[in-house]
Amino acid sequence: TARRVGSRNIPILGINLGHLGFLADYSADEIPLAVEQIFNDAMNTEERSVLEVSGGVKGYPFALNELAVLKVDNASMISVRVEINGEYLTTYQADGLIINTPTGSTGYALSVGGPVITPGSDIIGLVPVAPHSLTARPLMLHGTATVTLSVESRDHHFLLSVDGRSETCEDSVKIEVRRA
């Protein structure tokens, strides 16, 4: 939905059709109430940040939740070199790395050990996926940070997933991420 709405400034109403529903304040049987509140101008809205991804993305370059660089095969880890604002931070040896918004902190990032981030926070999360290290932990960055990723893998390919839309990239591709 966020991809279809894009920059048109149209609010999105989440309806919980499952179990968690962190962004969905209404259940399916409450849809008439939600519609009534919309028409009576009694609905509150919240601004949410998105990430913009350049390099390796062929389609819509924005993520409401997260982007992830992940290994393609099951046999070996990938190396993800991370730079913040042009300065080297670290190289993760892992199955992948997630960069998430506060909205995305309760999804994939949470499931691999990342923290829940308050929705209005000016923060970007970095969460390694199954790191081969005792010291690799999630890291929170200021929202103005630009994150540059360089990936190396044995088969010279990796997956780039932007809100679940995955593409295979060659490991010569550099990925740059910033808040949009």
NUTIZA-701924 format. One record per residue (C-alpha): z, x, y; residue in three letters. Coordinates in pm, 1 decimal. Example, Ala and Ser with C-alpha at 12.3 -4.5 7.8 and 13.67 -1.06 7.14 Angstrom:
DOBA  pz  px  py  resn
DOBA  780.0  1230.0  -450.0  ALA .
DOBA  714.0  1367.0  -106.0  SER .
END
This chain:
DOBA  pz  px  py  resn
DOBA  0.0  0.0  0.0  THR .
DOBA  86.3  278.2  243.5  ALA .
DOBA  -255.0  433.9  179.8  ARG .
DOBA  -432.9  104.6  253.2  ARG .
DOBA  -232.8  39.8  569.1  VAL .
DOBA  -279.0  396.1  694.8  GLY .
DOBA  -231.5  434.9  1068.6  SER .
DOBA  -281.1  65.2  1153.2  ARG .
DOBA  90.3  18.1  1226.0  ASN .
DOBA  122.2  -275.6  985.7  ILE .
DOBA  471.6  -316.9  837.9  PRO .
DOBA  507.9  -313.9  459.4  ILE .
DOBA  749.8  -548.9  283.0  LEU .
DOBA  878.0  -424.9  -51.8  GLY .
DOBA  939.7  -678.2  -328.4  ILE .
DOBA  1154.1  -561.3  -620.5  ASN .
DOBA  973.2  -646.4  -943.3  LEU .
DOBA  1159.3  -393.0  -1156.7  GLY .
DOBA  1498.3  -228.9  -1184.2  HIS .
DOBA  1566.9  12.6  -898.3  LEU .
DOBA  1384.8  -119.9  -592.9  GLY .
DOBA  1534.9  123.6  -341.0  PHE .
DOBA  1281.5  20.0  -74.3  LEU .
DOBA  1256.9  -339.2  -189.8  ALA .
DOBA  1520.7  -557.1  -27.8  ASP .
DOBA  1381.6  -879.8  -171.6  TYR .
DOBA  1332.7  -998.9  -529.0  SER .
DOBA  1033.7  -1207.6  -635.6  ALA .
DOBA  1228.2  -1533.4  -602.3  ASP .
DOBA  1320.4  -1441.3  -242.1  GLU .
DOBA  959.1  -1418.2  -121.8  ILE .
DOBA  973.7  -1759.7  55.4  PRO .
DOBA  1284.4  -1641.7  245.2  LEU .
DOBA  1110.4  -1317.3  344.4  ALA .
DOBA  802.7  -1504.4  469.1  VAL .
DOBA  1024.3  -1740.5  669.5  GLU .
DOBA  1203.9  -1442.5  828.5  GLN .
DOBA  872.2  -1279.6  917.2  ILE .
DOBA  745.1  -1592.9  1091.6  PHE .
DOBA  1078.9  -1642.3  1272.4  ASN .
DOBA  1072.2  -1279.6  1390.5  ASP .
DOBA  1403.0  -1221.9  1208.7  ALA .
DOBA  1283.3  -926.7  998.7  MET .
DOBA  1406.6  -573.0  1069.8  ASN .
DOBA  1165.4  -282.8  1030.6  THR .
DOBA  1227.7  87.6  975.3  GLU .
DOBA  1004.7  382.3  1062.2  GLU .
DOBA  929.5  614.3  769.1  ARG .
DOBA  783.1  963.6  778.1  SER .
DOBA  482.3  1075.3  576.3  VAL .
DOBA  354.4  1416.4  472.0  LEU .
DOBA  3.9  1541.5  546.6  GLU .
DOBA  -153.2  1767.4  286.5  VAL .
DOBA  -446.2  2001.5  346.3  SER .
DOBA  -620.6  2210.0  84.7  GLY .
DOBA  -711.9  2071.3  -256.6  GLY .
DOBA  -704.0  1704.9  -149.8  VAL .
DOBA  -1032.6  1519.8  -180.1  LYS .
DOBA  -910.4  1175.6  -77.9  GLY .
DOBA  -638.8  1029.5  141.3  TYR .
DOBA  -428.0  1330.2  254.4  PRO .
DOBA  -98.3  1151.3  327.8  PHE .
DOBA  208.3  1095.7  110.2  ALA .
DOBA  483.8  843.5  179.7  LEU .
DOBA  691.5  975.2  -111.7  ASN .
DOBA  596.4  1323.8  -225.9  GLU .
DOBA  340.4  1575.3  -324.0  LEU .
DOBA  384.2  1786.6  -633.7  ALA .
DOBA  213.0  2094.7  -766.5  VAL .
DOBA  246.1  2092.9  -1144.5  LEU .
DOBA  129.5  2290.9  -1443.9  LYS .
DOBA  -174.2  2155.7  -1627.1  VAL .
DOBA  -81.1  2245.7  -1983.2  ASP .
DOBA  242.5  2229.5  -2178.0  ASN .
DOBA  251.6  2594.3  -2281.6  ALA .
DOBA  335.7  2792.5  -1970.3  SER .
DOBA  499.6  2774.3  -1630.8  MET .
DOBA  327.6  2824.7  -1298.6  ILE .
DOBA  425.6  3053.8  -1012.0  SER .
DOBA  451.6  2876.4  -677.6  VAL .
DOBA  473.8  3106.8  -376.8  ARG .
DOBA  631.4  2926.1  -80.5  VAL .
DOBA  599.3  3015.1  286.9  GLU .
DOBA  781.7  2826.0  561.3  ILE .
DOBA  617.2  2844.5  904.6  ASN .
DOBA  419.5  3148.2  787.9  GLY .
DOBA  720.1  3341.0  652.6  GLU .
DOBA  772.0  3409.7  282.3  TYR .
DOBA  1060.6  3210.7  130.8  LEU .
DOBA  1044.4  3256.7  -247.0  THR .
DOBA  827.5  3227.2  -556.3  THR .
DOBA  933.9  2960.8  -804.2  TYR .
DOBA  866.3  3016.7  -1174.2  GLN .
DOBA  872.2  2656.7  -1290.9  ALA .
DOBA  682.3  2360.3  -1429.4  ASP .
DOBA  614.1  2265.0  -1067.8  GLY .
DOBA  745.6  2202.4  -719.2  LEU .
DOBA  794.3  1873.6  -534.2  ILE .
DOBA  783.9  1840.2  -156.7  ILE .
DOBA  927.8  1504.7  -59.4  ASN .
DOBA  1004.0  1281.1  235.7  THR .
DOBA  1339.1  1102.0  269.1  PRO .
DOBA  1165.1  793.7  125.0  THR .
DOBA  1046.4  995.3  -174.4  GLY .
DOBA  1389.0  1148.8  -232.2  SER .
DOBA  1485.3  856.7  -456.3  THR .
DOBA  1181.6  888.3  -683.9  GLY .
DOBA  1042.0  1185.6  -871.8  TYR .
DOBA  1251.5  1435.1  -671.2  ALA .
DOBA  1575.7  1256.7  -766.3  LEU .
DOBA  1476.7  1249.5  -1133.3  SER .
DOBA  1453.1  1630.9  -1142.3  VAL .
DOBA  1782.5  1693.3  -960.8  GLY .
DOBA  1700.0  1657.1  -592.3  GLY .
DOBA  1939.5  1493.0  -345.7  PRO .
DOBA  1905.8  1147.9  -192.4  VAL .
DOBA  1812.0  1185.8  175.9  ILE .
DOBA  1900.6  921.3  434.3  THR .
DOBA  1573.6  745.3  531.1  PRO .
DOBA  1583.1  826.6  905.5  GLY .
DOBA  1654.2  1196.8  853.9  SER .
DOBA  1422.4  1458.2  1000.0  ASP .
DOBA  1410.3  1648.9  670.3  ILE .
DOBA  1154.9  1759.9  411.7  ILE .
DOBA  1277.7  1832.9  59.0  GLY .
DOBA  1167.4  2114.5  -172.5  LEU .
DOBA  1267.3  2045.6  -532.3  VAL .
DOBA  1163.1  2271.6  -821.1  PRO .
DOBA  1064.2  2105.4  -1149.4  VAL .
DOBA  1231.7  2274.3  -1448.9  ALA .
DOBA  1270.9  2615.1  -1282.2  PRO .
DOBA  1313.2  2922.0  -1499.5  HIS .
DOBA  1603.8  3049.8  -1291.0  SER .
DOBA  1976.1  2996.4  -1254.7  LEU .
DOBA  1952.9  3014.7  -876.1  THR .
DOBA  1651.2  2792.5  -798.2  ALA .
DOBA  1797.3  2482.3  -635.2  ARG .
DOBA  1662.7  2204.3  -412.0  PRO .
DOBA  1622.7  2304.8  -49.2  LEU .
DOBA  1611.6  2081.8  256.9  MET .
DOBA  1393.1  2188.3  550.8  LEU .
DOBA  1371.9  2066.9  908.9  HIS .
DOBA  1101.1  1805.5  953.9  GLY .
DOBA  897.8  2033.4  1181.4  THR .
DOBA  847.0  2292.3  905.4  ALA .
DOBA  500.7  2375.3  774.9  THR .
DOBA  507.8  2460.9  405.5  VAL .
DOBA  229.9  2671.9  253.5  THR .
DOBA  196.3  2693.1  -125.1  LEU .
DOBA  -2.2  2940.3  -334.3  SER .
DOBA  -8.6  2873.4  -708.0  VAL .
DOBA  -80.4  3107.8  -998.3  GLU .
DOBA  -119.5  2993.8  -1357.1  SER .
DOBA  -244.2  3139.8  -1683.3  ARG .
DOBA  -544.7  2909.2  -1697.8  ASP .
DOBA  -609.2  2940.1  -1320.3  HIS .
DOBA  -564.4  2566.2  -1260.1  HIS .
DOBA  -283.3  2337.4  -1149.1  PHE .
DOBA  -234.6  1969.3  -1073.6  LEU .
DOBA  -187.0  1847.7  -718.8  LEU .
DOBA  -27.7  1504.0  -713.5  SER .
DOBA  -7.0  1314.1  -382.3  VAL .
DOBA  203.4  998.7  -432.4  ASP .
DOBA  91.5  992.4  -795.3  GLY .
DOBA  -280.5  1048.9  -728.8  ARG .
DOBA  -353.8  1369.3  -921.9  SER .
DOBA  -634.2  1620.1  -888.5  GLU .
DOBA  -690.8  1946.1  -1073.5  THR .
DOBA  -719.3  2246.8  -841.8  CYS .
DOBA  -812.3  2608.9  -897.1  GLU .
DOBA  -526.4  2847.6  -828.2  ASP .
DOBA  -724.9  3009.0  -545.3  SER .
DOBA  -658.7  2694.1  -335.8  VAL .
DOBA  -380.2  2715.1  -76.7  LYS .
DOBA  -189.9  2395.1  -3.1  ILE .
DOBA  -41.1  2330.8  339.6  GLU .
DOBA  209.0  2049.2  397.7  VAL .
DOBA  362.1  1917.5  717.6  ARG .
DOBA  508.5  1593.6  840.4  ARG .
DOBA  237.6  1371.1  988.5  ALA .
END
